[in-house]
C-alpha cells in the first residue's frame, strides 16, 4: 500500500500544481522554460504512474475488504465507462459540442471513471486509488472552470462531425478496452466469466 500511496502523491501531486501551487508552477516555468517544466512534469508523472501500478498490483495480492459491492454495481460501472471513454476522446477532438458543454472533458472522464470503479470495487486499495482520483478530478475541474471564467474562455464548436468523431473513437476505445485490454492490462474481465 505504501508504493500505491507514494505513486498517487507523486502523480496527483504534480497534476495538482495548477490547483494548489500556481505560483510555484509559474516560477518553475519561468526558471526552466515551458518545455523544461513539461519534462519535469512528465518524469514525475511517469515515476508516479509506475509506483501506482506496482503498488496497486501488490495491494491486490492480499486485499482488505472495506465493503462488498453488490453485483449490479459492476453492470453500472461498465455502463458508466462508456461516456467516460467518449469524454476522453472529446478532449482530443477540437471544436466539439461536448467540450463546449463540459469545458474539460478529460477531467470529467476521470471523475466518471473513478466513480464507476468505486461503485464496483470495495477493497481498501480500490478505495484509495479510485477515491484519490475522484477527489483530484473534482478539485481540478473546479479549479479549471474558475481559470476559464477568469480568463473569459469560451469553447467554440465546429461541425457536428467532430462530435461524431469523438463518439465513434470513444466507443471504439471502450469496446477494445472492455472486451480485451482490461483483462490483459488489469487482469479483470469487466463482463465476468
Secondary structure, 3 states (H helix, E strand, C coil): CHHHHHHHHHHHHHCCHHHHCHHHHHHHHHHHHHHHHHHHHHHHHHHHHHHHHHHHHHHHHCCCECCCCCHHHHHHHHHHHHHHHHHHHHCCCCCCHHHHHHCCHHHHHHHHHHHHHHHHCCEHHHHHHHHHHHHHHHHHHHHHHHHHHHHCCCCCCCCHHHHHHHHHHHHHHHHHHHHHHHHHHHCCCCCCC
